[in-house]
Amino acid sequence: MKKVLFLGAGKMGGAILSKLLSSNFGDCSFYIVDPGLNKDAAEELSVCEIYANLSQCLEKNLRFDVVFLSVKPQIFENSSLSFDQLIHPKTVVISVMAGISCQTISKVMPETSEIIRCMPNVGALNGHSASVSYCPSHVTENSRCIAENLMTQVGSFAWVESEDLMHAVTGLSGSGPAYFFAFVEAMREAGTGLGLNAALADQLAIDTMIGAAELLKVQRDPTALRVMVTSPNGTTQAALDAFSHDDAMRCLVRHAMSAAVSRSVELSGKK
């Protein structure tokens, strides 16, 4: 039976772990190290062995086959974590920490070279994450399969061949849900500005976007769907013309995503 350790079981780590438990993922026993785990989360994840720190794992002489790093990047960088006696050469390390490179992780995990970075998003909370991973070329196919099988429990999955592309992934899918939520907020506010009461504007903005997302989930062609719902010279065309004036919407999206990528690069310590 594989021993799987989650270092951090907050929103992202907890969401992924909950999905693994509900799907009876593999032949695994699950462990958590998280000193800040609240009571409700601890009860939900009570089938796992829960520890406040790594020292308690050492006292139990535990060695893990998979280590899932889901603490905040600054906690990882500013801590003196030591995994030497908790892992072995074939331990698979999967990190969802933004901006922390495989090389940086390897300094804390010198006993294994099976290190994989992954960028999921908040959709993991309901099993609809868009996750992307990178690993160095020496990582074994078995380790890649373990990471892919794990992350597909919470949504779609893809690989990139360059670690630098993880910055672009962060700007698109990692931060992307927030762009969507901000657009819904803007639609709601515009609706109230046009005279709708706040409750109705809220309902229409949210349910409209949910309905549109469901269509996109099936057809997966945003251009075809946009054309389908846009009558020539109609109301939708008038709105889209306003969005596209001077290519405003595309320029704004490019600018926003470039800002996210720049911040991701900055957090990684690269210039």
Secondary structure as UniProt FT lines:
FT   STRAND          2..7
FT   HELIX           11..22
FT   TURN            23..24
FT   STRAND          28..33
FT   TURN            35..36
FT   HELIX           39..44
FT   TURN            45..47
FT   STRAND          49..51
FT   HELIX           54..59
FT   TURN            60..61
FT   STRAND          66..69
FT   HELIX           73..77
FT   TURN            84..86
FT   TURN            89..90
FT   STRAND          92..95
FT   TURN            98..99
FT   HELIX           102..108
FT   TURN            110..111
FT   STRAND          115..119
FT   HELIX           122..126
FT   STRAND          129..134
FT   TURN            137..138
FT   HELIX           141..151
FT   HELIX           152..154
FT   STRAND          155..159
FT   TURN            163..164
FT   HELIX           165..169
FT   HELIX           170..174
FT   HELIX           176..193
FT   TURN            194..195
FT   HELIX           198..219
FT   HELIX           222..229
FT   TURN            232..233
FT   HELIX           235..244
FT   HELIX           245..247
FT   HELIX           248..268
//
